[in-house]
């Protein structure tokens, strides 16, 4: 096989600018100032990478001026700040409201340099002054212990996108402009990042952007050609392919390619201005006519060398325009005297003495160059969303309650019911709340909300759409079959000061594990940054849950997202498993009011037994865990066994098991406990919701067997309770990767979470029973087998299992069958009074 | 705002075929047979969805013939089997080796119908016979308890792609054709699936496909227009955009659009033949010249109605060509007599009596139509990878060992060293082993392997590539900045009978949590399918681990992938944390030899202390957990404290803590334990690697404090050990979402996993010490503060911390400082003898 040769038709990032849009809009003076401002910016970037002392090189550079450990990335800095600076010109010229999203990894020096030059940095960090001492601190803190990171972290003014994990820049940028009609987000997309799946599909976001009610995004695909150690895919295809790709995605790509600074400045200035004017034209056209349409929005492909303005070669090896410029260009500068000189000459080539005055402050003509006040992209309030966040107008959820006259006997579709409330949430908040989902909103029984806000669709319309399509140009529901895009939009929407909810099937929420991790880290870190204001919580509603995925089988069974979330900081994560419809309402209301959390709510979407009227539900959810007296018969407070549950299906099965025990073994005293908020189970020292051991023991006992039916993998409960008193009495049943094509009962039996297994389990754990439980155990086993056989024959669980209802009434000591009120007894009231 | 109207330029999926490739290659007779075969296939699909009895409708359809619960999906069935059948013609005509990947969700009836008609189904499931009784069983089992699912699950002959979670069809298809030069994979891509991020970037796979050494993939984008309840993005853009998109991705798209069956058959036959011939032409051109290049490979855009061949409207609502055809088209058939008649007429419109003989067997002329033997796509051995898998030729890893003369005093780059062995693995297995990674292979210190196999790159080449680019047309390393694509390729490669390894940064492996979950479920389920043979394990090497992500900060710190993996079935998951270089070699060798697992190996890539010579390392890894006598001084077997560790950095810190204890409190007896295989910690009943309580107690004691320094979140250890004797004595330190820009020591201190915190922790836990430890504790605290202050000043940990070495020799009772051999003492030998 022949060896690879350079491809003749390859497009170099070097040379005089080539661009789609022609023109030289910058006057000589503007060009001079732009060039100087860019040199100042580049100098700051190198300063951050290398310098601990002697920030303006007013002494000859010595090794002791350098940081002992050189960290940070040079590769994308020049191209990013180049774009930033050219945006500044247009902000001033057209009075734009603009935001900058820095997508390429580790490109923070570019945006940090701008925040410093614009003065924002000194405003939020008064010790980082605009003088030599401030510059020294500004340089030293970068990628330095106790300092700031090499991404656009929460400490970075103007940032709502960190970019530690790659792929979400465009979806964040769109999230920020939805319902922000005057905002334009300039979104730098790294060509490495562009290879990720999430980024690759997020280009389709324009099919969901309304030119009347939303703002605009200008993606700048930064083709700097290289990742850590590889070329990028998009930099190594033909110009024609690249153009077609973005036209195919629905954009109008404008190319700016080259390395020659003066001509690149002119090309970028002309191109960006063209894009701004095109956006304004489309917006004007739609807004004046009231006719929304999908423009082929402008975007920019900026092909500039990796590590632009670095030496092209060092020691015979390519540096600028190659992956060697990715991180620290001269990593051995401390031990290689020639490289030390090279670095000094390189930094001085930006002529810092011309750019900063003797005090170390930027010279006045450059200080004048960027926009001022909130027009600075580093100071746009949208990037610090709490500044512009308005609390939701929430209808009183109590008015949407399900009427429950008999606990465990009435049934209802909890999710459909909650959708009534959500519909009115949307109606009352038409501009700052959106619902996101990967094509599952209707399936998840939330279709009622379309009455208040349909699904945004800017693609073509077909005749059948009128037949219940629920599509609209301006809607409140955002659906694309990409969990990544939905989550990214929601993150951008929330971080820019609005509110939202993602609804998704439980099994596939793992697709965005990593995104949620990163969002948790962002809001956790924001707590440490004094000038950061709190944003709305990011709410995730999981349904199509594991215990109703019997028919879809093994691939659709994974309740493990909770394990991922539970590993995050207790400052920011909350998990709720409401057992019924009124609890779901109470929990949802709480989540939509909260700030700075990731709230995960797990609730099934099918018909379910209801347990609590609204008042009881509110009290129960407020406590987060409680004894259900109406289901218990340990009136003396000395149970033989504690039956506990967490999750709606799990609760119904645990109750059915409790009923079996009480029916067949009436002398056995059963306490029934339900958990809504799983962090109640952790020690109070480990999570703000955690119970003390005393509180825990008062509910679960420290000496009685506890049969805990859990929605998710059982080990999550064990890891939360491993040091609780009586830990060895806790027997958790949950999902254990045992699935097939099943009925609900059979799936539960496989995992020993069905009523029969639970009841037998309880019998086995009660030493006081001795052999008295044997006959009952045998009977339960027979019932289980009978139910299984019927299910296998008919393909559906027997009616006596499916439509089981709680057979006891309110009386907590008796075993009288019948449908009476399921309200809490006196002890229940006492529980409420002692709750937090 | 104006209401949406149908868009005039919209492209309907209805009408006479429109296609890029013209021609009518089918004779009248071929057309007649193709049509009949398709009708038989469609009939089977409906049968699977609805019928429990009366499979060929030889009695009038009654409700009791139907399944009680109607499940399964009709939407994509027709388009998929249409494609399958047209592939069959070309397999026969051109003697193709072809595989079918069914991407659209829940489209199993299409491929199941083909496997049945081809006879494969009856071969692997002899009870599913080719007669009325067999048909009845075939229908009933579908989406029925105890039966098979509605995806192309492992029970489906010919499938290596389940499609439960969407987005991986193309990457799986490419994985299967790498190093399979004669294989052509027909990959149906759902237009819903096409919206996912992973799918959107996987189109770029052609930039990594070599026309000489690899086979080819024909993606068939199935534009059936709708998802569950929404139009699809790609079906609602202009024809021009669609064409440009795929040309931009580097493909040559051929369109086949319409609903009229005869003309659609001709169009598809002509188009598929054109694609096959084009592929052959490109392959021929490259193979005869020896010059690899990147062809603009052919693909097909098949626009046909959702639910094609169903009634267009039912009760005034659109069905065919709308999302209502997604799942069960007539869901109320059991309660709506009119719909029952409608269903009967619809099924009979396929004329089953013309297609199946009186016994229920397909008529001979149709039986003759598909290919035979392994040419049937349902019987391609590649889809049952173990059939074609060849074990690797592995060089003896012992010969690549790191020379360790003094345990804890010698240091080495474990990963670089392992790369020497990996290089030779690649050299010895040039056609069935590949290394995958998202642009991190060099960064992960595996660059040595390029000497045996470079990075595959079929994009353009630039002059600087010659300067150490390590790119080649035919290589062994696959790098694209998409964890999804890397993982998908690897899964496809492994499932089709080959071997591979994914290397990735630890923090971002969460990106593919869900993919790994799905792969675990696939191989777990395969264990239940008798005819499925075992495939190579899927190996994931995680590096750039949390404890060395101090400088990149919080976003780069997440060791939680292990929690996700540990939730999967114990039959298929294995996790190893080798403490040093020789253990890493031993573990890697074990993993590459194993089958049917997902092996996760966590190892840092920087310079590390080495602890074991090769023989000791092999023994230690074989045991999975062991006491390190050379680090312990509890010669009498009665320690005061057990210091335990799991993970390389964690082990070094725990050893340093042990040394501090032994130095400052020489009377304290410390036992040092190291865990390589974390599943050793689980009870033997819960995982095949688990220890019995007796084995566990022999190592950890049941009454002594255990300070366990863990690599990952501490709760993973707790959830594994919660019911072990002495559980409350186990104090695990690990990562707890406390990060910043740090030095390694400072990051550890934040999480209390540093040597000083661990030693202080141990002192606090030893009741026998009383106040005797106070002075030492104070001294340790002073040392910790001193180290921190030095680090904050210089930006780097003090040399005495960074370059710490184990100060004791081999003698297990003494405290003599000095560098002597670190081999295991006599008790170590005994441990080996009693290990499994």
Interface residues (C-beta under 8 A of the other chain):
Chain A: X1 X2 X3 X4 X5 X6 X7 X9 X10 X12 X52 X67 X68 X69 X71 X143 X144 X145 X146 X147 X148 X149 X150 X151 X153 X162 X164 X165 X166 X167 X192 X193 X195 X196 X197 X198 X199 X200 X201 X202 X204 X207 X212 X213 X225 X227 X228 X229 X230 X231 X232 X233 X236 X237 X238 X241 X242 X243 X244 X245 X246 X247 X248 X249 X250 X289 X290 X291 X292 X317 X318 X321 X322 X439 X440 X441 X442 X443 X455 X457 X459 X460 X461 X462 X463 X464 X465 X467 X468 X469 X471 X472 X473 X474 X479 X480 X481 X482 X483 X484 X485 X507 X508 X510 X511 X513 X514 X517 X518 X520 X521 X524 X525 X550 X551 X552 X553 X554 X555 X556 X558 X560 X563 X564 X566 X567 X568 X569 X713 X715 X716 X718 X719 X720 X721 X722 X723 X727 X728 X737 X740 X741 X742 X743 X746 X791 X792 X794 X795 X796
Chain B: X1 X2 X3 X4 X5 X6 X7 X9 X10 X12 X52 X67 X68 X69 X71 X143 X144 X145 X146 X147 X148 X149 X150 X151 X153 X162 X164 X165 X166 X167 X192 X193 X195 X196 X197 X198 X199 X200 X201 X202 X204 X207 X212 X213 X225 X227 X228 X229 X230 X231 X232 X233 X236 X237 X238 X241 X242 X243 X244 X245 X246 X247 X248 X249 X250 X290 X291 X292 X317 X318 X321 X322 X439 X440 X441 X442 X443 X455 X457 X459 X460 X461 X462 X463 X464 X465 X467 X468 X469 X471 X472 X473 X474 X479 X480 X481 X482 X483 X484 X485 X507 X508 X510 X511 X513 X514 X517 X518 X520 X521 X524 X525 X550 X551 X552 X553 X554 X555 X556 X558 X560 X563 X564 X566 X567 X568 X569 X713 X715 X716 X718 X719 X720 X721 X722 X723 X727 X728 X737 X740 X741 X742 X743 X746 X791 X792 X794 X795 X796
